Amino acid sequence: MTVKGWAITAGVGAAAGAVAVLMMPRTNPTRRLAAKAANKMEDVAWKVSDAVSDKIEQLDM
């Protein structure tokens, strides 16, 4: 399997898993854990974005 094929397969699998979790009731522990993980990933993404923006601003000066 090529890297492209593997990436497509992994992406489709991740999307299917996300849909399955979202179809679960809100009280389901798996859905709660997934929501917690998504919130933490969002926080990390914002921190990385802020750090990159700060570095770019420093380079422009």
C-alpha positions in Angstrom: 0.0 0.0 0.0 1.3 3.4 -0.9 1.5 6.3 1.5 -1.3 8.0 -0.3 -3.5 4.9 0.0 -2.7 4.6 3.6 -3.5 8.2 4.3 -6.9 8.0 2.5 -7.7 4.8 4.5 -6.7 6.4 7.8 -8.8 9.5 7.0 -11.9 7.6 6.1 -11.5 5.4 9.2 -11.1 8.5 11.4 -14.1 10.2 9.9 -16.3 7.0 10.3 -15.2 6.8 13.9 -16.0 10.4 14.6 -19.5 10.0 13.1 -20.0 6.9 15.2 -19.1 8.8 18.4 -21.3 11.7 17.5 -24.3 9.4 17.1 -23.9 8.2 20.7 -26.1 9.8 23.4 -24.5 12.7 25.2 -24.4 10.8 28.4 -22.3 8.0 26.9 -18.8 7.9 28.6 -17.1 7.4 25.2 -18.7 10.5 23.8 -17.7 12.5 26.9 -14.1 11.3 26.6 -14.1 12.2 22.9 -15.4 15.7 23.7 -12.8 16.2 26.3 -10.0 15.1 23.9 -11.4 17.4 21.2 -11.5 20.4 23.6 -7.9 19.7 24.6 -6.8 19.5 21.0 -8.5 22.8 20.2 -6.7 24.4 23.1 -3.3 23.1 21.9 -4.1 24.2 18.3 -4.8 27.8 19.6 -1.6 27.8 21.6 0.4 26.7 18.6 -1.3 29.2 16.4 -0.6 32.0 18.8 3.1 31.0 19.2 3.5 30.9 15.4 1.8 34.3 15.0 4.1 35.7 17.7 7.2 34.4 15.9 6.1 35.8 12.6 5.4 39.2 14.1 8.9 39.1 15.6 10.4 38.4 12.2 8.6 41.3 10.6 10.1 43.8 13.0 
